[in-house]
Amino acid sequence: MQLNPKMDRGEAAERDLRREEYVQLCEAIRHTWMAQIAGKRGILPGATLDPIITPRGWVGHVQGTIAQSDLMSDDRPRIAAAIVLAYDLPLGAVLVDDGHRRIPDSLTVWAFRRPGEVDYHQRLPHTVFNQVFAGEEAVPGTLTRLERAELVSWGRKVNAILGAVRRGAEVDMDQVTRRYNRFRGAVLDALSKVDVEQVRELVEQTGLNHRTVGVDIGRLLGMSRD
């Protein structure tokens, strides 16, 4: 192996050791899978797993068989429970999601270290990024009408529910966070396509201000503090 001129042999050895440790951890995850999940008595006999270690646990792509498609689509809680048992994880710490291209005989397994991370992951906001209304064509460097409508609509919903909070009305905090995360995601997606001024103008249509959009979003948009 050719060494980086700026890397001495000790650094190279340490790097290679870390990589070998990582590969072994992935192999251990795969071994447990083959023995307890994909074995003859497992819930998904013959299904393969390609895992990746993450700072919060591991995630892996599962390839099953066509015959297992119904199970993989309709009985994911039972699959998750089997994985929790096989890997000695806390109850609720595994999320079984759609697989590659959402084909029914494949899955993505998220194995976290604690259930709170599954709950957080499941709240990933939906997006209409790069989607268009029927008959419309996306134009590079611009927002589609659907993207603009998404941003303004969710901004107004955030403004409305914040108004309810200020009035002392009873509100569902899950609805508050869901609305805000949808709006926030729409803003960040829009900023990847058009300039700040265009996004700020859309946000200002919602009635939100520097304080109610969130300090960091307000700074990104250059919104007035007045």
C-alpha angles and dihedrals in degrees: 000000000000113000125225106251089233093050120079123212093262093056091046091051092049091049092050090048092054091049092049090051090051092050090050092051090052090049091051090053090049092047092054089047094053092046101044109018106028098032123106091270095039126105093250108033112201096005114141128222127205105191133193122195115232132185088256100045125287141308126203143180115235122205113195133169130274088250089060095052096101092049092047091050102038108029105044095136090062091048090049091050091052091051092048089054095044095051097035093239128158115273109269095021095112126077120192111202140169117298135221110331087350091276108167096235093058134068142183114224120202111194109188130181095239138020093242090069091055090052091050092047092050090058093064101138121249115243140200091201110162091356121131140200115257111285094017124113122211114245116207113247094022137086118249117237088251092054091049091048091049093053096046094041095052092042090057091047090053091049091049096051092045087054089054090051091051090051090054094247120156109259137177107247090206088060091049093054094041093053093046094048091050090051094044092049091050091052094050092045091050092050089060090061110032138027124278094252093061093049093045091053090054092048092050088057089064095061093243120134139196093285099044097046090057126264096263094047090047090054093047090053095043091233119179117257091213 
